[in-house]
Every structure is written in C-alpha cells, then in structure tokens.
Amino acid sequence: MKLLIPVDHLLRRAPTYLTNNTNMKLSLPVQGQHFRLLIVGGGASGMGASHKFARKLPKKSVALVEPNELHYYQPGFTLVGGGYMPLKANTRKNKDLLHYYQPGFTLVGGGYMPLKANTRKNKDLVHPNNVWIKDRVEKFEPKKNSVTLRSGDEITYDYLIICTGCQLRFDMIKGLPEALETPGVCSNYSPFHCEKTFKELSTVTYDGYASCPLIVGRRLGILAEFNSKGPMETLPIDQSTPRVNYGNLKLCLTDFPGNPENSGVVMSGNCVFTFPNTPIKCAGAPQKVLYYGHDIVRDRGYRNSTNFIYATSLQRLFGVEAYLKSLNKIAAEKGIDVRTRHSLIEVDTKHKIAKFELLDENSKPNGKFDEIPYSLLHIGPPCSAPPAIRNCKELVDENGWVDVDHETLRSKHFSNIFAAGDCMNTPNAKTAAAVSSHLKTIEKNLGAVIEGKEPPAKYDGYASCPLIVGRRLGILAEFNSKGPMETLPIDQSTPRYYAFLMKRYLMPFLYWNFLVKGYWNGPATIRKILHLGFVPKSK
C-alpha cells in the first residue's frame, strides 16, 4: 500500500531505559522449539500478557510471535486525524520494528497529535526474559499443540494465548482499497491514512457551487450557476437570458478540468462518516472524527456550506443506552444527519458516491439501497479475525472469532488455550481499555491452570470509550454489555473537559508505561475506592 507520509516520519527511537534488551532473542531459527507459553500477537494484549508471564515463568520459556514492524498506539489515531498529536507519538519499536499505540489513531486523525507520537520500537517493549519470534503464524493446530509460521517452521507449546487482534477489512467494500488513495476518502483506522483525515477536514471549502453552461441554440447559451439553495451568479446581469457569448463560453469550458460534464462529478458538500455492519475495533472512533470534524470545518467558516452525515449500520447512534441521550443531543445541536441501518457496500470515486444497502431490524439487507454523494468520506471499516484464526475451525465460532468462555477467557474447546483482545467472541466492545481487564483475568486463570487448578477469575465485560465530542470536550463512556461501569462518582455522560484531557494525555501514558508492560489491570480498584466500596448501579 502506498505510504501517504514519509517513512522517516513514522519512526522515533524511544528512550532506552524502557527495558534492557541484552538477553532478548530475535528471529533465530525456531524449527522444533518448544515453549512453556506461546503468545501469538504483539499488540496491546499480547505485549501486556508477555510481560505478566515473563515475571512468573522461567527465563526464555515464554515466546512472543509478532511480525509487524511497528507498534502503534491506535487510540491516538483519532487525535492525529484531528491535528492534536503526531503519529510518531503513537509508535514504539519492537526491535528494529515498531509498535503503534492504536487508540491514538483517533487523535492523529483529528490533528491533535502527529502519527509519530503514537509509535514505539518493539525492542523497547519486549521483555528481556522472553523470546521474540519475528514471524507470522500461518496455521494453528491446537490438537497437536503447535503452530506453523510463515517461514515454514513449526513450534510447539504447553499453553497458548491468542492475541492476534482483528483484521481491517477494507477489501469487503467494493472500490474502497483504491478509493483510500484518492482525494476525499480517509480513515482514522489506518496509520497510513489517519493523517490524511486532518488534511481533508482542513481543506473542505465547498459552498455548494456548480455551473452548467447550457447551449440553447447554434450560438446561444444560458450560464447557469447555482447551489442547492438557488442561483449563485457571477455576472451582475440576468444569466437566465440566452446570450451569444454564453454559447462561446460553453465551447471554452468544454475542456476545463473542473467542468462537471467532463469529470462526471458535481461536488456535493457532504461529509459522510460510516459505521460497518460487522464487529469493529473501537466502535466510538467513527463518531469521534464526526464530532471534531464538524468543529474543524465550523471553525474554518464552512459549516453552513457543508452537510454532515453519519451513516451507521446500527439502529441507533450508540449502543449503550446511558450515553445515547447525550450523544443524540450533541448530534442534533451540530445539525448532523444521522442515517441508521445503512451499510456501506461500494465507493464510486469517479462520481464521488458512497453506496449503501439498507438493513432490517435484524441487521440483514432488506433489498433497498441508498446512494450518498460525498465531498469527504471517512470509513469505519468492517473487521474480522485474521485468516489464520478464521481458517482454524476447531478454535472459532460460526463467525470466525476465537470461541472462549466469556468469563474465564479460556477456549471452549482446548483447556490449555486462552485469548485476549479483539480476536475473541466476548460481547464487550473491542477497545484497548477492555484489554486491561482481559489481562487481569488471564493472569489469574492461566496461572491457576498451570498449577493444575481451575480458573478462579471472571471477566466482568468492562470496556471503555473516551468519546471526543468537540475540539476540547469528551464523554468518558465506561460500560459492559449490561450497562455503564463508571469509575468517577459523577455523571460521565455529560461532556467535560477532563475527559478530553484524559484521552489526550493520561491514556497514552497509561498505555506505554503500564498496559503493554503488564502492570495496568483496569480501574476496578479505583472505582471501588471512589464509590466508597459500593458497586455503582446501572442507569
């Protein structure tokens, strides 16, 4: 895929004090090697799990399989897209490879921070007691307690934690992979496109203008200039009257690149933001860019000449009732056109049209379609488990996700296999915040299983989504499938400045210094303290 930013802008060498790598192995031959614990995937969940068990198991008995060159803080991508932070701040190296702080992608897309601020080298993250295998698992064989790598090497294990995350499926939408390389189409979900989001939001200037020189005779024409509200005539005369010069003007404009009749495009002024009809990592991210995108365009003075449309496959704006009222109010105040039960199926870049199929109350296609012209199109992509997971039918459910007990996070089919993060079929939202509770549960349960005991811990379904709803406002949504699980003794559904500050500054700090190092187990203890030992009731 073409990089939209220079490679050197993606890199930053993190401080060497983060860990000592003297004893770390990298990309050595592993054919036939056996490990007490094998962890597949080096994202937030895999890296955090590897640190937890590096402190529990003998040196070099834990192996981490991770092929990627970058570790991104993906939640930061939103802030990068909004101009709040650089991508580099969301990235750290894995050896001479990099790890992205993926929650930061939202921050990147909003221009809050550059992409480089969300990147770190994995060499500064991998625990020195572990073996890092720079390769990709191509095949799981759980009955043999083995995996096959892309290199062809086969390795075996006593215990396995699957932390592969989910795969962004831009390919599931016709024309989308190519569309992402064209003007107007962007996505905060990709490190290669989240900085493009802010550029697109910063250049939306359309006032609805269109022109059509109409020839009405051999040398007569009418110069029609207009937008959706009425005429926008350039000349101080009545342009609706046929005139000779307009006929000549038509001939002059025929080869003009901006002529709608040549390009097939009449710019719509629509800023369209989509949400897919599949599970998705960070389900709040498409709304974050919607809200701060609105404010960016408004602050530039072009809000009255643009339309903001949120096309979601869901039946309502947000899935958690406790936060729905506030978000509906925000959308109404910003004049956002919310279109529910819309599933994006095709992007027509030639005519700048996003094509949707409409869904029934069961989220199934109802045979109807909608076409929305766009000037800007932000994609919330469909997601699935990676191919190696989907292809191992012994491990997955009917939808291709790792099939686990929703409380213990142990595989329903293999007692020595656990999963964490976005790759499994637990009902929680797929967020980095959920990973903290996953790791807390797995640390106790796998530790007990290794000792020959039954898993004692239960995952409470916790997930969190700090929703940026303006340039400096946020809603700290904390919840499980049953309702809110708020940490603070205040109404967190109200937009507040502190929620934005936490998203921008506190959460990246927690991620790099505690979560991926296996120290952060979520806010459950803090919640009990702040609520004087009582568990808050659902709203």
ChimeraX attribute file (.defattr): number of C-alpha atoms within 10 A of each C-alpha:
attribute: neighborCount
match mode: 1-to-1
recipient: residues
	/A:1	8
	/A:2	8
	/A:3	10
	/A:4	13
	/A:5	14
	/A:6	8
	/A:7	8
	/A:8	9
	/A:9	14
	/A:10	27
	/A:11	26
	/A:12	21
	/A:13	17
	/A:14	19
	/A:15	11
	/A:16	11
	/A:17	8
	/A:18	15
	/A:19	14
	/A:20	15
	/A:21	18
	/A:22	8
	/A:23	13
	/A:24	16
	/A:25	18
	/A:26	14
	/A:27	12
	/A:28	10
	/A:29	10
	/A:30	15
	/A:31	14
	/A:32	10
	/A:33	11
	/A:34	18
	/A:35	17
	/A:36	16
	/A:37	24
	/A:38	25
	/A:39	26
	/A:40	27
	/A:41	25
	/A:42	30
	/A:43	27
	/A:44	34
	/A:45	30
	/A:46	28
	/A:47	27
	/A:48	28
	/A:49	29
	/A:50	29
	/A:51	22
	/A:52	20
	/A:53	21
	/A:54	23
	/A:55	13
	/A:56	11
	/A:57	15
	/A:58	12
	/A:59	14
	/A:60	18
	/A:61	17
	/A:62	26
	/A:63	23
	/A:64	24
	/A:65	22
	/A:66	24
	/A:67	19
	/A:68	19
	/A:69	19
	/A:70	27
	/A:71	27
	/A:72	35
	/A:73	36
	/A:74	36
	/A:75	34
	/A:76	42
	/A:77	45
	/A:78	39
	/A:79	38
	/A:80	38
	/A:81	40
	/A:82	36
	/A:83	28
	/A:84	25
	/A:85	31
	/A:86	31
	/A:87	42
	/A:88	29
	/A:89	29
	/A:90	42
	/A:91	36
	/A:92	35
	/A:93	26
	/A:94	27
	/A:95	22
	/A:96	14
	/A:97	21
	/A:98	28
	/A:99	31
	/A:100	37
	/A:101	34
	/A:102	33
	/A:103	32
	/A:104	43
	/A:105	41
	/A:106	40
	/A:107	41
	/A:108	41
	/A:109	43
	/A:110	38
	/A:111	32
	/A:112	26
	/A:113	31
	/A:114	32
	/A:115	41
	/A:116	27
	/A:117	31
	/A:118	39
	/A:119	36
	/A:120	35
	/A:121	26
	/A:122	30
	/A:123	26
	/A:124	25
	/A:125	29
	/A:126	29
	/A:127	27
	/A:128	20
	/A:129	24
	/A:130	25
	/A:131	25
	/A:132	28
	/A:133	19
	/A:134	20
	/A:135	20
	/A:136	19
	/A:137	22
	/A:138	16
	/A:139	18
	/A:140	20
	/A:141	13
	/A:142	18
	/A:143	9
	/A:144	9
	/A:145	17
	/A:146	20
	/A:147	23
	/A:148	19
	/A:149	20
	/A:150	13
	/A:151	13
	/A:152	13
	/A:153	15
	/A:154	18
	/A:155	17
	/A:156	22
	/A:157	21
	/A:158	14
	/A:159	21
	/A:160	26
	/A:161	25
	/A:162	23
	/A:163	27
	/A:164	28
	/A:165	25
	/A:166	22
	/A:167	17
	/A:168	18
	/A:169	18
	/A:170	18
	/A:171	12
	/A:172	15
	/A:173	17
	/A:174	15
	/A:175	15
	/A:176	24
	/A:177	15
	/A:178	15
	/A:179	20
	/A:180	23
	/A:181	17
	/A:182	12
	/A:183	15
	/A:184	22
	/A:185	25
	/A:186	30
	/A:187	29
	/A:188	38
	/A:189	28
	/A:190	18
	/A:191	33
	/A:192	20
	/A:193	24
	/A:194	34
	/A:195	35
	/A:196	29
	/A:197	30
	/A:198	28
	/A:199	19
	/A:200	22
	/A:201	27
	/A:202	17
	/A:203	13
	/A:204	21
	/A:205	17
	/A:206	17
	/A:207	16
	/A:208	20
	/A:209	19
	/A:210	19
	/A:211	18
	/A:212	15
	/A:213	19
	/A:214	17
	/A:215	20
	/A:216	14
	/A:217	12
	/A:218	9
	/A:219	15
	/A:220	18
	/A:221	23
	/A:222	23
	/A:223	24
	/A:224	18
	/A:225	18
	/A:226	16
	/A:227	16
	/A:228	13
	/A:229	8
	/A:230	10
	/A:231	15
	/A:232	15
	/A:233	17
	/A:234	12
	/A:235	9
	/A:236	6
	/A:237	8
	/A:238	11
	/A:239	17
	/A:240	14
	/A:241	12
	/A:242	18
	/A:243	17
	/A:244	15
	/A:245	13
	/A:246	22
	/A:247	21
	/A:248	16
	/A:249	18
	/A:250	19
	/A:251	12
	/A:252	10
	/A:253	15
	/A:254	14
	/A:255	11
	/A:256	12
	/A:257	10
	/A:258	15
	/A:259	17
	/A:260	16
	/A:261	15
	/A:262	12
	/A:263	12
	/A:264	12
	/A:265	18
	/A:266	19
	/A:267	19
	/A:268	23
	/A:269	25
	/A:270	20
	/A:271	26
	/A:272	22
	/A:273	24
	/A:274	25
	/A:275	27
	/A:276	23
	/A:277	21
	/A:278	15
	/A:279	19
	/A:280	23
	/A:281	27
	/A:282	24
	/A:283	19
	/A:284	23
	/A:285	27
	/A:286	26
	/A:287	23
	/A:288	26
	/A:289	31
	/A:290	24
	/A:291	23
	/A:292	25
	/A:293	28
	/A:294	24
	/A:295	19
	/A:296	23
	/A:297	21
	/A:298	15
	/A:299	11
	/A:300	13
	/A:301	11
	/A:302	18
	/A:303	21
	/A:304	12
	/A:305	19
	/A:306	21
	/A:307	19
	/A:308	23
	/A:309	20
	/A:310	22
	/A:311	23
	/A:312	26
	/A:313	25
	/A:314	21
	/A:315	16
	/A:316	15
	/A:317	22
	/A:318	17
	/A:319	15
	/A:320	17
	/A:321	14
	/A:322	19
	/A:323	22
	/A:324	15
	/A:325	14
	/A:326	15
	/A:327	21
	/A:328	16
	/A:329	11
	/A:330	16
	/A:331	19
	/A:332	12
	/A:333	9
	/A:334	16
	/A:335	14
	/A:336	18
	/A:337	14
	/A:338	17
	/A:339	17
	/A:340	17
	/A:341	25
	/A:342	28
	/A:343	27
	/A:344	29
	/A:345	17
	/A:346	18
	/A:347	26
	/A:348	17
	/A:349	20
	/A:350	11
	/A:351	15
	/A:352	23
	/A:353	20
	/A:354	20
	/A:355	20
	/A:356	22
	/A:357	19
	/A:358	21
	/A:359	21
	/A:360	14
	/A:361	10
	/A:362	10
	/A:363	16
	/A:364	14
	/A:365	15
	/A:366	13
	/A:367	9
	/A:368	11
	/A:369	15
	/A:370	13
	/A:371	14
	/A:372	16
	/A:373	22
	/A:374	28
	/A:375	23
	/A:376	25
	/A:377	26
	/A:378	25
	/A:379	21
	/A:380	28
	/A:381	28
	/A:382	22
	/A:383	20
	/A:384	22
	/A:385	24
	/A:386	18
	/A:387	14
	/A:388	16
	/A:389	24
	/A:390	19
	/A:391	15
	/A:392	17
	/A:393	15
	/A:394	17
	/A:395	22
	/A:396	22
	/A:397	16
	/A:398	9
	/A:399	11
	/A:400	20
	/A:401	22
	/A:402	30
	/A:403	25
	/A:404	23
	/A:405	18
	/A:406	18
	/A:407	16
	/A:408	23
	/A:409	28
	/A:410	24
	/A:411	21
	/A:412	18
	/A:413	15
	/A:414	17
	/A:415	12
	/A:416	18
	/A:417	22
	/A:418	25
	/A:419	30
	/A:420	30
	/A:421	29
	/A:422	31
	/A:423	25
	/A:424	30
	/A:425	23
	/A:426	22
	/A:427	12
	/A:428	19
	/A:429	25
	/A:430	24
	/A:431	24
	/A:432	28
	/A:433	27
	/A:434	27
	/A:435	28
	/A:436	28
	/A:437	24
	/A:438	27
	/A:439	28
	/A:440	21
	/A:441	24
	/A:442	25
	/A:443	19
	/A:444	15
	/A:445	22
	/A:446	27
	/A:447	18
	/A:448	15
	/A:449	15
	/A:450	15
	/A:451	9
	/A:452	9
	/A:453	11
	/A:454	13
	/A:455	20
	/A:456	15
	/A:457	17
	/A:458	18
	/A:459	18
	/A:460	19
	/A:461	19
	/A:462	27
	/A:463	25
	/A:464	24
	/A:465	24
	/A:466	23
	/A:467	26
	/A:468	31
	/A:469	24
	/A:470	23
	/A:471	20
	/A:472	15
	/A:473	19
	/A:474	25
	/A:475	25
	/A:476	26
	/A:477	22
	/A:478	23
	/A:479	24
	/A:480	17
	/A:481	16
	/A:482	12
	/A:483	17
	/A:484	23
	/A:485	24
	/A:486	24
	/A:487	23
	/A:488	17
	/A:489	11
	/A:490	8
	/A:491	13
	/A:492	19
	/A:493	20
	/A:494	17
	/A:495	21
	/A:496	17
	/A:497	15
	/A:498	14
	/A:499	21
	/A:500	22
	/A:501	14
	/A:502	15
	/A:503	25
	/A:504	24
	/A:505	10
	/A:506	12
	/A:507	21
	/A:508	25
	/A:509	13
	/A:510	14
	/A:511	25
	/A:512	21
	/A:513	15
	/A:514	15
	/A:515	26
	/A:516	26
	/A:517	23
	/A:518	25
	/A:519	18
	/A:520	19
	/A:521	20
	/A:522	20
	/A:523	17
	/A:524	15
	/A:525	12
	/A:526	13
	/A:527	19
	/A:528	15
	/A:529	14
	/A:530	13
	/A:531	15
	/A:532	11
	/A:533	11
	/A:534	10
	/A:535	15
	/A:536	16
	/A:537	9
	/A:538	11
	/A:539	10
